């Protein structure tokens, strides 16, 4: 049985830094909205933390008076334009981003364990999520063949409850793991937002919350009864103990 450990990206594995925070991803959004809907805009016109890339595109479109139906119809074109822009400028993928403490060490330890598969479960489009990991030097620390659940895998259009789409991503990752790495046993999802916790619970995975984003440990603990909340991933042994992958 394979234990699956999935990670959210922004705020969990990495954080934005400096005046060019997460620059390439944001520029890709701007390009996608221009190509798909003819909008000259950026994603910071809305509150987007914890949402998914497709839902952010829809919310920005609605902010500018475009209907959800029209935005949904244009999602494939916008996502394709985002991926193309990101790929074309991929050398800039790490600009304004840094790995959070303990991430490289934790991924290294998990990679060395038998019957453990690691992946991303994130609202990022798949090429963007993996592109960030590549340029930050940790891509090869995830299980190969790579798998996960991404914004590009599913979009319900439900911008009010983005955690429901994330729950689908957790399920998608489990199905992909089963196909590539064998029968799945325990599943753990690591994230920094209430949406990550709700998604894990919804999809039958164990949530492991980290207070490395904009939410406090107290806010995260209030989301679900008994959820484990860590200050960060820097104490690798403590993280592994939560997942029962190290001795108590």
N, C-alpha and C positions, 0 to 999 in steps of 0.2 A: 504494500500500500504506500502510495506516495503522499507525503505531507506537502501541501501547497502553502507557500508564503507569498502573498501578493502585497505590493506596495503602491500607495498613491505616490505621485511625483512631487508636485509643487507644494512646499510647506512640510513635506514628510521626508523625502530624500534630499531635496535641494531647497534653497531659498534665494530670493531675489536680492540683489545688492546694488548700491550705487545709483547714479542718475540714469543708467541705461538698463534698469532692471528688466529681466526677461525680454530683452529688446527684440530678438528675432521672432519669437512667438507672437508678440504683439504686432510687429510689422506684418507678419503673415496674415493675421486677422484683418488688418487694414486692407491688404491686397485682396483677400477673399471677398470682403464686403464690396470693394470697388468693382471687381470682375463680375460677381454674381448679381449685385443689386444696384450698381452704379452709385454707391454711397461714398462720399469722402468723409470718413469718420474714424473713430478708434474705440476700443472696447471700454475705456475708462469713463464713457458717458453713462455707464450702468454699474451697479454693484454686481461683481462677477465671481467673487471668491467662493470656491467650493462648487461652482457650476461645472458644466461640461462644454467642450468647444462648440458642438452643434447648438446647444441651448443658449450659449452666449451669443452666437450669430443671430439666433431668432430674437433674443431680447434686445439686441442692438437694433435690429430691423424694426421691431415694434416701437422702440423709442423714437425712431424716425418716421413713424406713421405707416409702416408697411405691415400688412396683415401677416399673422402667423402662417396662414395657408400658403401665401406667396413665398414667404421665407423658407418654409419646409420644402416647397417645390424646387427652390434654388439651392438647397443644401448640397447636393452632389457637386454642383459647379463651384460653390464656395469652398467646399472641402478640398476639391481637386486643385483649386488655385492656391489655397493655403499650403498644401503639401508641395506643390511645384515651387512656390516661392521659398519655402523653408529648405528644400533640397538644393535649390540653386545657390542659396546663401549659407549652407550648412556649416561652413568654417566659422560663422559667427554664432553658432548655437549656444556656446557657453558664455557669451557676453552678458554681464549682469546677473550671472548665476554662480552659486557655489554649493558644493556638497555640504550637508549638515554633519556635525561631529558624529563619529561612530559608523557612518553609513558604509564606507569602504571596508572597514574591519568586519562589520556584521555580514555584509554580502560575501566576503571572503570566507568567513566561518561557515555560513550556510552552504556555500558551494562545495565545501569539503565534506559535508555530511551525506551519508548514503540515504537514498529514498526521500530526499527533500528536493522540491522543485520551486524555484523562485521566479517571479514574473512581475510585470506592472499591471495594475488595475487603476486606470486614470481617465479623467475626462479629456486628456490630450488626444488628438488624432494619433494613430499609431506611429507614422513616420516621425512625428514631432517628439513624442515621448522617447522613442529609442534614440533619436538624434541627439537629444539632450544627454542621455546616458553615455553615448559614444564620445561626445566632445568633453564630457566631464571625467572620462577615463574609467567608467565602471561597466560598460556594456558587456564585456566578456565575463563578468562575474554573475550574470544571470544564466539560468539554465538554457542549454542548447539541445534541441531546437527551441528557439524563443517562442513564447506564447504570452497571452494576457487578455485583458479586456479593456477596450479603448472607446473614446468618443466616436470613433469612426465605425464601431461595430453596431451601434444602436442609437436611435433617437426617438423618443416618444412624443416630443413637442411639449411635454409637461414642464414648463419653466418654473412653476411654483413649488414643485417637489422633486428637485434634481436628484435627490438620493435614490429615487426609484429607478432612474436610468443607471445609476452607479451599481445598484443591486443587480441589474441585468448584466453589467460588466463582470461582476464577481462570478455569476453563473456561467457566462461565456468563457471566462478563464478556466473554470473547472472542466468544462467540456473539452476545451482545447488541450488541457493537460492530459485528460484521459486518453485522447487520441494520440498524443505524442510521447507520453511518459508513463503510461500504465494506470492502473486503477487508483483512484483518488481516495485517500483516507481523510485525515484531519485537514481543515483549511483555516488559515489565519489571514486576516486582512489588516494591514497597518496603515493608519491614516491620521491626519491632523485636524479633521473637521467633524462636526456632528453628522454631516451627510455620509462620511465614510463609515461611521459607527452604524447608522441606520441601514446603510446598504449591506454591510456585512451580516447584520442580524436578519435582514430580509432574505438574504440569499443562503442562510444556513452556515455562514462562516463565523469564526470567533473574532470579534473586533479587538484590535490592540491599538489604543489611541496614544498619540504622542503630542505633547503640548509645545510643539515647535512652530506652529503657525500663529494665527491671530486669536485663537481660542485658548482660554485658560484651562488648567487641569480641572477646576471646579465646574466650568461650563461643560466640559467633555464628560465628566462623571455623571452629570445630571441627565444625559441623553438616554442611557440604558442602565438598568439595574445590574450591578456587579461588573461593569466594564472595567478592564484594566487600563489605567492611564499612566504613562511614563513621562517623565520630564523631557526625555530625549532618547535617542538611540545610542548614546555614547557609552553606556554600560552594557556592552555586548552580552556579557554573561547573564545579566538580568533579563534581557530580551529573550535569550534562548531558554531561560527557565520558564518564562511565561508560556512559551510554546511547547514546553516539556521536551525540549531538545538538548537540555543540559541538566546535570544533577542539581537538586535543590541545595 
